[in-house]
Amino acid sequence: MSNIQEGFIPVTGGKVWYRLVGADKIGMPLVTLHGGPEFTHDYLEPLEELADERPVLF
């Protein structure tokens, strides 16, 4: 699997979780956004396969 970074970014009112897959790749990153509050990101996970070519940010 590609290099993976995961953590939280502080924002007003809380924090936002992120996962960066393919952090060691060079190229146009794919930035994903889930459907909103209390909606999971599970359906986006297959996009991790693109991390062989470019960074993928969840």
Phi, psi and omega in degrees: 000151179292164176305131183237132173238141182215146179176200180232145175248123179289134176225166178302124178089003178160218181213154181242127178282145174220157174220124179247115180253134183080033182300338181271001181272151176251136180148176179295119180287150172262118180256122181252150176225132179280177189287356177132185182306136179062021176248127185287168177256005186307321183292347178270345186303327177301340179292346176303333180299335179287350182292350173291337184250331187203160174293143177235122183250124176254000000 
